[in-house]
Amino acid sequence: MTEVGGIAGDVLRSYIERIERLEEEKAGIAANIREIFAEAKGNGFDTKVMRQVLKLRKMEPHDVAEQDELLELYKRALGMPIG
């Protein structure tokens, strides 16, 4: 193990290489997700709405309800149609 300035070089290299591998995997996954969105768009789906649905599915139900209530409140305050 090589130490420079109190830092174990082998351990640091191991961390860096693991992170680099994960970054490569992440880039591959992001490319796959882009392809799926492109396919969905090609089949007539609105990808902006799909992204909103994905975001909502990650949220807790009470947070979704609170967000919906605030949206309706804001729309009413602006005189927008509620639906």
C-alpha positions, -999 to 999 in steps of 0.1 A, spaced: 0 0 0 14 33 -11 9 63 13 13 99 2 6 126 27 -12 100 49 -34 89 21 -35 52 11 -31 53 -26 -44 18 -33 -75 24 -13 -82 57 -30 -76 42 -64 -101 14 -56 -127 40 -46 -121 60 -78 -122 30 -101 -155 18 -85 -170 52 -89 -158 53 -126 -174 19 -133 -207 31 -117 -206 63 -137 -202 42 -169 -232 21 -159 -252 52 -151 -245 67 -185 -256 34 -201 -288 34 -181 -295 70 -190 -291 62 -227 -316 33 -223 -341 56 -206 -337 81 -234 -344 54 -259 -376 43 -241 -388 79 -240 -381 82 -277 -400 50 -284 -429 62 -263 -430 95 -281 -429 77 -314 -460 58 -303 -478 91 -295 -473 94 -258 -465 128 -243 -431 123 -226 -435 155 -205 -466 140 -189 -448 106 -185 -420 123 -166 -446 140 -143 -462 106 -137 -429 91 -128 -422 119 -104 -457 115 -88 -452 77 -84 -421 84 -63 -440 107 -40 -459 97 -9 -497 98 -14 -503 126 11 -476 147 -7 -494 141 -40 -527 152 -25 -512 183 -10 -496 192 -43 -529 187 -61 -547 209 -36 -522 237 -39 -524 235 -77 -562 239 -76 -558 268 -51 -533 286 -73 -555 281 -104 -585 295 -86 -565 325 -74 -555 331 -110 -591 326 -123 -580 296 -144 -604 267 -151 -602 238 -127 -606 204 -140 
